[in-house]
Structure formats: structure tokens, C-alpha cells
Amino acid sequence: MAGIACNDAPRPRRREGTARMLLTKHEGESFTNQTVYISGQAFVRCTFVACTLVLRETVYYMEGCSFDRCNWHLDCVLPWGSPESLAAVQVVINLVRQGQENLPQNAGNGGEGTPGATPSSATPFA
């Protein structure tokens, strides 16, 4: 799936000869206890452990990544009446849920499980 921006409003068509946005590619890398800026990056089969993942209003790409105990910082505008923006945020929510599925049963809340977490049957970037 192509990268997604938080504010994915319709944009004018690209004219012949104009520059395209290039993403910095990370493949098979592990990130631990770091602040990682997701925007403008491509992550393929990367592992994130105890990271803060920062997502701003620009494109990114993730494929086959795993998340363990990561915090997400979203900085984006959700325009009124924009289903595209809501869909982009839903993709991030699915990634968070995917990371929570890695938690041991009843861990993280004093033995009470993860409130509100439901298993995700679909992969976020299928």
C-alpha cells in the first residue's frame, strides 16, 4: 500500500517535470528506546521496541513491521467531512492494536488486561 498522510485531502495533479517526494528507506532495521519520525520514511520489516513514533502530516510507508510497547505521537489535522483523513488515522489505530496483540495476557494493567483493545483480524496495509 502506498504511504498515507494524516491530512490526505485531494491535491492538484502533478505536472510533467515536477519533483516527486522520495522516502528514506529502512529495511530490516531494529529501533529500541528511540524517538522515530515516521513521516517521510519507508519502513519494511522493521522492529520497534519501546519507541516513541512521531507521525506528522506527510506520507510514509510501512510493510511487515512489528511494534512492542511503543507510544504514538500523532500531529495532524482532521478536516471536517474528510473520510480520507479518518481512514488514515484508522490505519494508525490498527498498527497500535497490532502492537498490543504482542502483549502477554493480562499484562500492563495490574493483571486487568488491556481495556478497549480488540484483536484485529485484518492487516493494516493489506
C-alpha positions in Angstrom: 0.0 0.0 0.0 1.3 3.5 -0.7 2.1 5.9 2.0 -0.7 7.7 3.8 -0.8 11.2 5.2 -3.0 12.3 8.1 -4.5 15.1 6.0 -5.0 13.3 2.7 -7.0 16.0 1.0 -7.3 16.0 -2.8 -4.3 17.6 -4.3 -3.7 19.1 -7.8 -2.4 16.6 -10.4 1.4 16.7 -10.8 2.6 18.4 -13.8 5.2 16.8 -16.1 8.7 17.5 -14.9 7.9 18.3 -11.3 9.6 16.5 -8.4 8.1 13.6 -6.6 8.6 13.0 -2.9 11.2 10.4 -2.1 11.1 8.4 1.1 14.1 7.3 3.1 14.0 3.5 3.2 14.7 1.4 6.3 14.7 -2.3 5.7 15.1 -5.0 8.4 16.2 -2.5 11.0 15.5 -2.6 14.7 14.7 0.5 16.7 14.9 0.4 20.5 14.2 3.2 23.1 14.3 5.8 20.3 12.1 8.6 19.1 11.5 7.7 15.4 9.9 10.2 13.0 7.8 8.1 10.7 6.8 10.8 8.3 8.8 10.9 5.0 10.2 7.4 5.7 9.6 3.9 4.4 9.9 1.0 6.9 10.0 -2.5 5.6 10.1 -5.5 8.0 11.4 -3.3 10.8 11.1 -3.8 14.6 10.2 -1.1 17.0 10.6 -1.8 20.8 9.8 0.8 23.4 9.9 3.7 20.9 8.0 6.9 20.5 6.8 7.0 16.9 6.0 10.5 15.6 3.7 10.9 12.7 3.1 14.3 11.1 1.2 15.4 8.1 3.1 13.8 5.3 3.4 10.5 3.5 5.0 7.4 5.0 5.1 3.7 4.2 5.2 0.6 6.5 5.2 -3.0 5.5 5.6 -6.1 7.7 6.8 -4.1 10.8 6.3 -5.1 14.4 5.7 -2.9 17.4 6.3 -3.7 21.1 5.5 -1.2 23.9 5.6 1.8 21.5 3.9 5.2 22.1 2.5 7.0 19.1 2.5 10.8 18.7 0.1 12.0 16.0 0.3 15.5 14.8 -2.3 16.0 12.1 -5.4 18.0 11.2 -8.6 16.1 10.7 -10.7 18.3 8.4 -14.5 18.2 8.9 -16.2 15.8 6.5 -13.0 14.2 5.3 -13.3 10.4 5.1 -9.7 10.1 3.8 -8.3 11.7 7.0 -10.4 9.4 9.2 -9.2 6.4 7.1 -5.5 7.4 7.6 -6.0 7.7 11.4 -7.7 4.3 11.4 -4.6 2.8 9.8 -2.5 4.1 12.7 -5.1 2.8 15.2 -4.8 -0.7 13.6 -1.0 -0.5 14.0 -1.4 0.3 17.7 -3.8 -2.6 18.1 -1.3 -4.9 16.3 1.4 -3.9 18.8 -1.0 -4.5 21.7 -1.6 -8.1 20.4 2.1 -8.8 21.3 1.4 -8.1 25.0 1.2 -11.1 27.3 -2.3 -11.9 28.5 -3.3 -9.7 31.5 0.0 -7.6 31.3 0.4 -3.9 31.6 -2.6 -3.0 33.7 -2.0 -4.7 37.0 -3.4 -8.0 35.7 -6.6 -6.5 34.3 -5.8 -6.9 30.6 -5.9 -4.1 28.1 -9.2 -2.2 28.2 -10.8 -1.5 24.9 -8.3 -3.5 22.9 -9.8 -5.9 20.4 -7.9 -8.3 18.2 -7.5 -7.0 14.6 -8.4 -9.7 12.0 -7.1 -7.5 9.1 -3.6 -6.4 8.5 -3.2 -2.6 8.4 -1.6 -2.5 4.9 -3.2 -5.3 3.1 
